[in-house]
Amino acid sequence: MQELAVQTKQIGYPVLPLVKQLVSLVNGVEPGLGEWAHWGTTTQDVTDTATVLQLRDTLEIVERTLDDIVAALRDISLAHAATPMAARSNLQQAIPMTFGFKTARLLATFQRHKERLGQLLPRLLVLEFGGAVGTLATLADTGVALEVQRQLAEELKLGVPDIAWHTERDRIAEAGAFLAMVTGTCAKSALDIKLLMQTEVAEVSEPFYPHRGSSSTMPQKRNPISCVYITAMASTIRQLSTALLDAMVQDHERSTGPWEIEWIVLPQICTLSHATLQQTRDLVRGLEVHPDTMRRNLQLTRGAIVSEAAMMKLGITLGRQAAHDLIYDECRKLAAADAGEKTLAALLADNPEVKKAGIGRVELEDMCDPEKYLGLCVDMIRKILDK
């Protein structure tokens, strides 16, 4: 290895010094046999095939971790299928939904990533064996060049290439883009959890370990440390993956530089991607959910969170736009500094137009109950869990 390191620095890549040592070692066992090593192939054939084998190993690990994440999300979606909480739009409370609905959307995304991985692998796991510019010229007169290629692919359990792909790098770029997408999903989830962990919201918490996420100066803090790492790593992966798109722009049949971009960024993308997935798996597995706080937060607006429900109910009698404007005005009163503890149902009960529509206080209270306006959350969760 020391000799290989020295010669790699001298030559600029490791295949030639590797082949020299291989030839020498084999000739030491059976003189002359080593001369057949590397026959008919070229440096990039060896490097690209090795890279594909490494990516195969990497993506096997990634798939196992994805399976763990999917299993954890199934559990939490089932457990909280009917746990009501506020949905957010533009960081404002929107209408009610369930926490299981939120996690089931994430589950569905990871299910799609699993499908993408299955579709990607046959395109990625392909042998590179074409010789100097991909034409298998040095083996062409043997009459068995393509058979040698086929048997080599079979030995390595890789697909046989339709044609050389030395400077057609879509396979590698697609693998990088896939990992960027998967970790982008992890980062979206981490962002939501960070926001839900804010002191003023406090609807979920990261898994607790003594001193995990502690502050050096503020003992009360419990920082979303896993989310922080997921955010930072996923962002870095997205930036690095664009370099693989740059690496697709290669000159002629063997390139002058773009290929080496892959050597620099692929190891970083792969290690950071799996670290991101591990953090996500552990985060979802141990996530602490606070249903009581979720219910309490549903009451913060004293009924305004279900203004859509009231609008649609009144719209049957008053017309949708007229009902919208009426509810808008009542919600403005509800938000005023002097509103006190009034509720939307109480304000609507005093509204002349509502009285004229014949909707009584009991019906209004029922209409403005957030836990009775959850739509098809449970049905949609069941649909995802049944996949």
Summary of the structure (lengths in Angstrom):
residues: 387
radius of gyration: 30.1
end to end distance: 49.5
largest distance: 104.5
contacts: 1201
relative contact order: 0.11
helix: 68%
strand: 5%
